[in-house]
């Protein structure tokens, strides 16, 4: 159950870990700044998240082909430095007394766009770096790291926000991107870039190629439709939950961080068990069972209420949801890489991320408006009801049992670097 890729995988994993920890330490900082520093409404907080997703998704459509034909490590380093500079501008503006809601929108857009490009490049590089039979374990490592960071980051970030204010945690996030860039810079050896095959510029066929490949493969299509819809419906409720807990219920920042940190331990457990469960029960059974359960538990947020018991409801519901996600996500990510040709990985991942974030942005705006009409808790309940139908989009057993179409790792565009 170990990844045998040596120092290079360790450095890539470490770079991912440090930036992920920084992100989760700053979890809730932007909504908190918007609510308590800039006095933003529930709709404005939803719009803050939605604008970053929407504009980044549109820009990222052109980034897939661009990332695909370039060596991946320089792309990752550049995107980390861009995210560092954008995020660091927030505490600088706050100290100077010129921080505005408009700047938060711009920073959200830039950070989200760079994040999509980084994800596309790192996914393609991981496929090149790790053998096909080790991909599930490698994805489990990344997933487990993400959930440990989710568990430790929000409580620590909440404590820092309570003691020093949200701007300090944003600065910590900026520093994490710089450390991530330095980690990727230390990686030596080969890199990967798809051949251009006579392509010139960003043509329409280049921009739509990722979606065409996704829609042609029945398994990819089912996973894509399921993941973007589930992610969109879950993300649409996060700003509303922030407004509900931080604003209406007056939950302290440290308790807010605790409510999202403790459940993430379930994600770590799920990620560690994912490969073992697949070895015992098979990819299809693990994917469908965990996928169905992750669509069932969010309905429990309909019972959130003020006080300690309401906070416990959030912790229990999020814990069950995140445990299922910890099992599901590595299997989902591995199946996606297995079925994607090696010279189209960056394009597919960019199209996937762009679609996910664009839908998330649209649903955040819709749910922000819905919350204005019927209240945040009722809008969260509507999302939970709709999630119950999403398992119908998962691929069937016969489709999952078919062969993967992706070429093996280290076979396309490898070059020394």
C-alpha positions as CSV (number, residue, x, y, z in Angstrom):
1,X,0.0,0.0,0.0
2,X,3.0,2.3,-0.5
3,X,3.8,4.7,-3.4
4,X,7.3,3.8,-4.7
5,X,8.2,7.0,-6.5
6,X,10.9,8.2,-4.1
7,X,12.0,11.8,-3.5
8,X,10.0,13.3,-6.4
9,X,6.6,12.1,-5.2
10,X,7.5,13.1,-1.6
11,X,8.3,16.6,-2.7
12,X,5.1,16.9,-4.8
13,X,3.1,15.6,-1.8
14,X,4.8,17.9,0.6
15,X,4.1,21.0,-1.6
16,X,0.5,20.0,-1.8
17,X,0.3,19.5,1.9
18,X,1.8,22.9,2.9
19,X,-0.5,24.8,0.6
20,X,-3.5,22.8,1.7
21,X,-2.8,23.4,5.3
22,X,-2.5,27.1,4.6
23,X,-5.8,27.1,2.8
24,X,-7.6,25.4,5.6
25,X,-6.1,27.6,8.3
26,X,-7.6,30.5,6.4
27,X,-10.9,28.7,6.0
28,X,-13.8,31.1,6.7
29,X,-11.5,34.1,6.7
30,X,-13.0,35.8,3.6
31,X,-16.6,35.3,4.7
32,X,-15.7,36.5,8.2
33,X,-13.9,39.6,6.7
34,X,-16.9,40.2,4.5
35,X,-19.4,39.8,7.3
36,X,-17.7,41.5,10.2
37,X,-15.2,44.0,8.6
38,X,-17.2,45.0,5.5
39,X,-20.7,44.3,6.8
40,X,-21.7,42.2,3.8
41,X,-25.1,40.6,3.5
42,X,-25.8,36.9,2.9
43,X,-26.3,37.5,-0.8
44,X,-23.0,39.4,-1.0
45,X,-21.1,36.6,0.8
46,X,-22.6,34.1,-1.7
47,X,-21.6,36.4,-4.6
48,X,-18.1,36.6,-3.3
49,X,-17.6,32.9,-3.6
50,X,-19.6,32.6,-6.8
51,X,-17.8,35.4,-8.6
52,X,-14.4,33.7,-8.0
53,X,-15.7,30.4,-9.2
54,X,-17.6,31.8,-12.3
55,X,-14.9,34.1,-13.7
56,X,-12.1,31.6,-12.9
57,X,-14.1,28.8,-14.7
58,X,-14.5,31.0,-17.9
59,X,-10.8,31.9,-17.9
60,X,-9.7,28.3,-17.2
61,X,-11.4,27.0,-20.3
62,X,-8.4,28.4,-22.3
63,X,-5.9,27.3,-19.7
64,X,-6.3,23.5,-20.4
65,X,-4.6,23.5,-23.8
66,X,-2.1,26.0,-22.6
67,X,-1.1,23.8,-19.6
68,X,-1.2,20.6,-21.7
69,X,1.6,21.7,-24.0
70,X,3.9,23.0,-21.3
71,X,6.2,21.3,-18.8
72,X,4.1,21.0,-15.7
73,X,6.5,22.0,-12.9
74,X,7.0,25.5,-14.1
75,X,3.3,25.9,-14.5
76,X,2.7,24.8,-10.9
77,X,5.4,27.2,-9.6
78,X,4.0,30.1,-11.5
79,X,0.4,29.5,-10.3
80,X,1.6,29.2,-6.7
81,X,3.4,32.5,-6.9
82,X,0.3,34.2,-8.4
83,X,-1.9,32.9,-5.6
84,X,0.7,34.0,-3.1
85,X,0.8,37.6,-4.4
86,X,-3.0,37.9,-4.8
87,X,-3.7,36.6,-1.3
88,X,-1.0,38.7,0.3
89,X,-2.6,41.8,-1.1
90,X,-5.6,41.4,1.3
91,X,-3.6,42.0,4.6
92,X,-1.6,44.7,2.9
93,X,-4.8,46.6,1.9
94,X,-6.3,46.0,5.4
95,X,-3.2,47.5,7.1
96,X,-3.3,50.5,4.8
97,X,-7.0,50.9,5.5
98,X,-8.1,50.5,1.8
99,X,-9.5,47.0,1.9
100,X,-12.8,46.8,-0.1
101,X,-15.4,44.2,-1.1
102,X,-14.2,44.7,-4.7
103,X,-10.7,43.7,-3.9
104,X,-11.9,40.5,-2.2
105,X,-13.8,39.7,-5.4
106,X,-10.6,40.3,-7.5
107,X,-8.5,38.2,-5.2
108,X,-11.1,35.4,-5.3
109,X,-11.1,35.4,-9.1
110,X,-7.3,35.4,-9.4
111,X,-6.8,32.7,-6.8
112,X,-9.5,30.4,-8.2
113,X,-8.1,30.8,-11.8
114,X,-4.6,30.0,-10.7
115,X,-5.9,27.1,-8.6
116,X,-7.6,25.5,-11.6
117,X,-4.4,25.7,-13.7
118,X,-2.3,24.3,-10.8
119,X,-4.7,21.4,-10.3
120,X,-4.6,20.6,-14.1
121,X,-0.8,20.7,-14.1
122,X,-0.3,18.7,-10.9
123,X,-2.8,16.0,-11.9
124,X,-1.0,15.5,-15.3
125,X,2.3,15.4,-13.5
126,X,1.1,12.9,-10.9
127,X,-0.1,10.6,-13.8
128,X,3.4,10.9,-15.3
129,X,5.2,10.4,-12.0
130,X,3.3,7.5,-10.5
131,X,2.7,4.0,-12.0
132,X,-0.8,3.1,-12.9
133,X,-1.2,0.5,-10.2
134,X,-0.1,3.0,-7.6
135,X,-2.5,5.8,-8.6
136,X,-5.2,4.9,-6.1
137,X,-2.7,4.8,-3.2
138,X,-1.2,8.1,-4.3
139,X,-4.6,9.7,-4.6
140,X,-5.5,8.3,-1.2
141,X,-2.3,10.0,0.2
142,X,-3.4,13.4,-1.2
143,X,-7.0,12.9,0.0
144,X,-5.9,11.9,3.5
145,X,-3.6,14.9,3.7
146,X,-6.5,17.2,2.6
147,X,-8.7,15.9,5.3
148,X,-6.1,16.1,8.1
149,X,-5.5,19.7,7.0
150,X,-9.3,20.2,7.1
151,X,-9.3,18.8,10.6
152,X,-6.4,20.8,12.0
153,X,-6.7,24.0,9.9
154,X,-10.1,25.4,10.8
155,X,-9.7,25.1,14.6
156,X,-6.2,26.7,14.4
157,X,-7.5,29.3,12.0
158,X,-10.5,30.0,14.2
159,X,-8.2,30.5,17.2
160,X,-6.0,32.8,15.2
161,X,-9.0,34.8,13.9
162,X,-10.3,35.1,17.5
163,X,-6.9,36.3,18.8
164,X,-5.4,38.2,15.9
165,X,-8.2,38.7,13.4
166,X,-8.9,37.0,10.0
167,X,-6.3,39.0,8.2
168,X,-3.5,37.2,9.9
169,X,-4.8,33.8,8.7
170,X,-5.0,35.2,5.1
171,X,-1.3,36.1,5.4
172,X,-0.6,32.5,6.5
173,X,-2.4,31.2,3.4
174,X,-0.2,33.4,1.2
175,X,3.0,32.1,2.8
176,X,1.8,28.5,2.2
177,X,1.7,29.1,-1.5
178,X,5.2,30.4,-1.5
179,X,6.4,27.4,0.4
180,X,4.6,25.1,-2.0
181,X,6.3,26.8,-5.0
182,X,9.7,26.3,-3.3
183,X,8.9,22.6,-2.8
184,X,7.9,22.0,-6.5
185,X,11.1,23.9,-7.5
186,X,13.2,21.3,-5.7
187,X,11.8,18.4,-7.8
188,X,14.4,17.1,-10.2
189,X,14.2,14.6,-13.1
190,X,11.7,14.4,-16.0
191,X,8.7,16.4,-16.8
192,X,5.8,16.0,-19.2
193,X,4.3,18.1,-22.0
194,X,1.9,16.9,-24.7
195,X,3.2,17.4,-28.3
196,X,1.6,20.3,-30.1
197,X,0.9,18.3,-33.3
198,X,0.8,21.4,-35.4
199,X,-1.6,23.3,-33.1
200,X,-1.4,27.1,-33.3
201,X,-3.0,29.3,-30.7
202,X,-6.1,28.5,-28.7
203,X,-8.5,27.2,-31.3
204,X,-12.1,26.3,-30.5
205,X,-11.4,22.6,-31.0
206,X,-8.6,22.9,-28.4
207,X,-10.9,24.6,-25.9
208,X,-13.7,22.0,-26.3
209,X,-11.5,18.9,-26.5
210,X,-11.6,18.2,-22.8
211,X,-15.4,18.2,-22.7
212,X,-15.7,16.1,-25.9
213,X,-13.4,13.4,-24.3
214,X,-15.4,13.4,-21.1
215,X,-18.8,13.1,-22.9
216,X,-17.6,10.3,-25.2
217,X,-16.7,8.0,-22.4
218,X,-19.8,6.7,-20.5
219,X,-18.0,6.3,-17.2
220,X,-16.3,9.7,-17.4
221,X,-19.6,11.3,-18.4
222,X,-21.5,9.7,-15.4
223,X,-18.7,10.6,-12.9
224,X,-18.6,14.1,-14.3
225,X,-22.3,14.8,-14.1
226,X,-22.5,13.3,-10.6
227,X,-19.5,15.1,-9.2
228,X,-20.2,18.6,-10.6
229,X,-23.9,18.4,-9.4
230,X,-23.0,17.1,-5.9
231,X,-20.2,19.6,-5.5
232,X,-22.4,22.4,-6.7
233,X,-25.3,21.6,-4.3
234,X,-22.9,21.2,-1.3
235,X,-20.9,24.3,-2.1
236,X,-24.0,26.4,-2.6
237,X,-24.9,25.9,1.1
238,X,-21.5,26.7,2.6
239,X,-21.9,30.6,2.5
240,X,-25.4,30.2,3.9
241,X,-24.1,28.0,6.7
242,X,-21.4,30.6,7.4
243,X,-24.0,33.4,7.6
244,X,-26.3,31.2,9.7
245,X,-23.7,30.2,12.2
246,X,-21.5,33.3,12.4
247,X,-24.3,35.9,11.9
248,X,-27.7,34.7,13.0
249,X,-26.6,32.2,15.7
250,X,-23.5,34.2,16.8
251,X,-21.3,31.2,17.0
252,X,-17.7,32.1,18.1
253,X,-15.0,31.8,15.4
254,X,-13.2,29.0,17.3
255,X,-16.4,27.0,17.5
256,X,-17.1,27.6,13.8
257,X,-13.7,26.3,13.0
258,X,-14.2,23.3,15.3
259,X,-17.5,22.4,13.6
260,X,-15.7,21.9,10.3
261,X,-12.4,20.7,11.7
262,X,-13.4,17.7,13.8
263,X,-15.5,16.0,11.1
264,X,-12.6,16.1,8.7
265,X,-10.9,13.3,10.7
266,X,-13.5,11.1,9.2
267,X,-12.2,12.1,5.7
268,X,-8.7,11.0,6.7
269,X,-10.0,7.6,7.9
270,X,-12.1,7.2,4.7
271,X,-9.1,8.1,2.5
272,X,-6.8,5.6,4.4
273,X,-9.5,2.9,4.0
274,X,-10.3,3.6,0.3
275,X,-7.6,1.4,-1.3
276,X,-8.3,-1.5,1.1
277,X,-12.0,-1.3,0.5
278,X,-11.4,-1.4,-3.3
279,X,-9.1,-4.4,-2.9
280,X,-11.8,-6.3,-1.0
281,X,-15.1,-5.2,-2.6
282,X,-14.1,-3.8,-6.0
283,X,-14.1,-0.3,-7.5
284,X,-17.8,-0.3,-8.5
285,X,-19.2,-1.3,-5.2
286,X,-17.1,1.1,-3.2
287,X,-17.8,4.0,-5.6
288,X,-21.5,3.5,-5.6
289,X,-22.1,2.9,-1.9
290,X,-19.9,5.8,-0.8
291,X,-21.4,8.0,-3.6
292,X,-25.0,7.3,-2.4
293,X,-24.2,7.8,1.2
294,X,-22.5,11.2,0.6
295,X,-25.6,12.4,-1.1
296,X,-27.9,11.3,1.8
297,X,-26.3,12.9,4.9
298,X,-26.4,16.6,3.9
299,X,-30.2,16.6,4.5
300,X,-29.4,16.4,8.2
301,X,-28.3,20.1,8.1
302,X,-32.0,20.9,8.0
303,X,-32.0,20.3,11.8
304,X,-29.3,22.9,12.6
305,X,-30.4,25.3,15.4
306,X,-28.8,27.7,17.8
307,X,-26.8,26.4,20.8
308,X,-24.5,23.5,21.5
309,X,-26.9,20.8,20.2
310,X,-27.2,22.6,16.9
311,X,-23.4,22.8,16.6
312,X,-23.3,19.0,17.4
313,X,-25.7,18.4,14.5
314,X,-23.3,20.2,12.2
315,X,-20.4,18.1,13.5
316,X,-22.2,14.8,13.2
317,X,-23.7,15.5,9.7
318,X,-20.4,16.8,8.3
319,X,-18.5,13.9,9.9
320,X,-20.6,11.3,8.2
321,X,-20.6,13.2,4.9
322,X,-16.8,13.7,4.9
323,X,-16.1,10.1,5.8
324,X,-18.0,9.0,2.7
325,X,-16.2,11.6,0.6
326,X,-12.9,10.4,1.9
327,X,-13.7,6.9,0.5
328,X,-15.3,8.1,-2.7
329,X,-12.8,10.8,-3.9
330,X,-9.6,8.7,-4.3
331,X,-11.6,6.1,-6.3
332,X,-13.3,8.8,-8.4
333,X,-10.0,10.6,-9.1
334,X,-8.2,7.4,-10.0
335,X,-10.9,6.2,-12.3
336,X,-10.8,9.6,-14.0
337,X,-7.1,9.4,-14.6
338,X,-7.3,5.7,-15.7
339,X,-9.8,6.7,-18.4
340,X,-8.1,9.8,-19.6
341,X,-5.3,9.6,-22.3
342,X,-2.0,10.8,-20.9
343,X,-1.6,13.5,-23.5
344,X,-5.1,14.9,-22.7
345,X,-5.0,14.8,-18.9
346,X,-4.5,18.6,-18.3
347,X,-7.2,19.4,-20.8
348,X,-9.7,17.1,-19.2
349,X,-8.9,18.2,-15.7
350,X,-9.2,21.9,-16.7
351,X,-12.6,21.3,-18.3
352,X,-13.7,19.3,-15.3
353,X,-12.6,22.0,-12.8
354,X,-14.0,24.8,-14.9
355,X,-17.4,23.1,-15.2
356,X,-17.5,22.3,-11.5
357,X,-16.7,25.8,-10.4
358,X,-19.0,27.4,-13.0
359,X,-21.9,25.4,-11.7
360,X,-20.9,26.0,-8.1
361,X,-20.9,29.7,-8.9
362,X,-24.3,29.6,-10.5
363,X,-25.8,27.6,-7.6
364,X,-24.3,29.9,-5.0
365,X,-26.0,32.9,-6.6
366,X,-29.3,31.0,-6.9
367,X,-29.1,29.7,-3.3
368,X,-28.1,33.2,-2.1
369,X,-31.2,34.6,-3.7
370,X,-33.3,31.7,-2.4
371,X,-32.0,32.3,1.1
372,X,-33.1,35.9,0.8
373,X,-36.6,34.7,0.0
374,X,-37.1,31.8,2.4
375,X,-34.2,32.0,4.8
376,X,-30.8,30.3,5.0
377,X,-31.9,27.1,6.8
378,X,-34.8,26.5,4.4
379,X,-32.5,27.0,1.4
380,X,-30.0,24.5,2.9
381,X,-32.8,22.0,3.3
382,X,-33.8,22.3,-0.4
383,X,-30.2,21.5,-1.4
384,X,-30.3,18.4,0.8
385,X,-33.5,17.1,-0.8
386,X,-32.1,17.6,-4.4
387,X,-28.9,15.8,-3.5
388,X,-30.9,12.6,-2.9
389,X,-31.4,12.2,-6.7
390,X,-27.7,12.6,-7.7
391,X,-26.7,8.9,-7.3
392,X,-28.8,8.1,-10.4
393,X,-26.0,9.7,-12.4
394,X,-23.3,7.3,-11.3
395,X,-22.0,4.8,-13.9
396,X,-23.3,1.3,-13.9
397,X,-21.4,-1.9,-13.1
398,X,-21.1,-3.0,-16.7
399,X,-19.6,0.4,-17.7
400,X,-17.1,0.3,-14.7
401,X,-15.9,-3.2,-15.6
402,X,-14.8,-2.0,-19.1
403,X,-11.1,-1.4,-19.8
404,X,-9.5,2.0,-19.2
405,X,-8.5,4.0,-22.2
406,X,-5.7,6.0,-20.7
407,X,-2.1,5.4,-21.7
408,X,0.3,4.3,-19.0
409,X,2.3,6.8,-17.0
410,X,5.7,8.0,-18.4
411,X,4.8,7.3,-22.0
412,X,3.9,10.7,-23.5
413,X,6.0,13.7,-23.8
414,X,8.6,12.9,-21.2
415,X,11.7,15.1,-21.2
416,X,14.6,15.6,-18.9
417,X,14.5,18.8,-16.8
